Amino acid sequence: MKEPTRPSMTDWSVSCAKKNITTMEDANEYLINTFVPDFNRRFALDYTRFESVMEESPAADVINRTLAVCALRKFGN
């Protein structure tokens, strides 16, 4: 049984070969104007549907307390 293959950005090289793209300029134009938009349309997720995982940074004093090493010390003998 053959495993299904996942499409990847390396598929663009096969597309270039099929379209007789031989120069870097033509390859870039094909990637920017054709392949990447089609790839994104097929596989990109709508980022607006997901809640952000970024949190607001805590205040500087909270960061300092969090990163502080607190230990009891004895001075003298």
C-alpha positions in Angstrom: 0.0 0.0 0.0 1.4 3.3 -1.0 1.4 6.1 1.6 -0.1 9.4 0.5 2.5 12.1 0.0 2.1 15.5 1.6 2.7 18.4 -0.7 5.6 20.6 0.1 7.4 23.7 -1.1 9.8 21.4 -3.0 6.9 20.6 -5.4 7.6 23.9 -7.0 10.7 22.4 -8.7 8.6 19.8 -10.4 6.2 22.5 -11.5 9.1 24.6 -12.9 10.4 21.6 -14.9 7.0 21.0 -16.4 6.6 24.6 -17.4 10.2 24.8 -18.9 11.3 27.4 -16.4 15.1 27.6 -16.7 16.1 31.0 -15.3 16.1 32.2 -11.7 14.1 35.3 -12.7 11.4 33.1 -14.3 11.4 30.7 -11.3 11.0 33.6 -8.9 8.1 35.1 -10.9 6.4 31.7 -11.1 6.8 31.2 -7.3 5.5 34.6 -6.4 2.7 34.9 -8.8 1.5 31.3 -9.2 2.8 28.6 -7.0 2.8 30.3 -3.5 -0.7 31.8 -3.9 -2.1 28.4 -5.0 -0.2 26.6 -2.2 -1.5 29.0 0.4 -5.1 28.8 -1.0 -5.0 25.0 -0.6 -3.1 24.6 2.7 -3.0 27.8 4.8 -5.1 28.1 7.9 -7.3 31.1 8.5 -5.4 32.8 11.4 -8.4 34.8 12.3 -10.2 31.7 13.5 -7.7 31.0 16.3 -7.1 32.8 19.6 -3.7 34.3 19.9 -1.1 32.5 22.1 0.8 35.7 22.8 0.4 37.2 26.2 1.0 40.7 27.4 4.5 41.1 29.0 4.4 41.5 32.8 5.7 44.7 34.4 9.5 45.0 35.0 9.1 44.6 38.8 7.1 41.4 38.3 9.8 40.1 36.0 12.5 41.0 38.5 10.7 39.2 41.3 10.2 36.2 39.1 13.8 35.9 38.1 15.2 36.7 41.6 16.9 34.0 43.7 15.5 34.3 47.2 17.5 32.6 50.0 18.0 33.1 53.7 21.6 34.2 54.4 23.5 34.4 57.7 26.0 37.2 58.2 28.9 36.8 60.5 29.7 33.8 62.7 
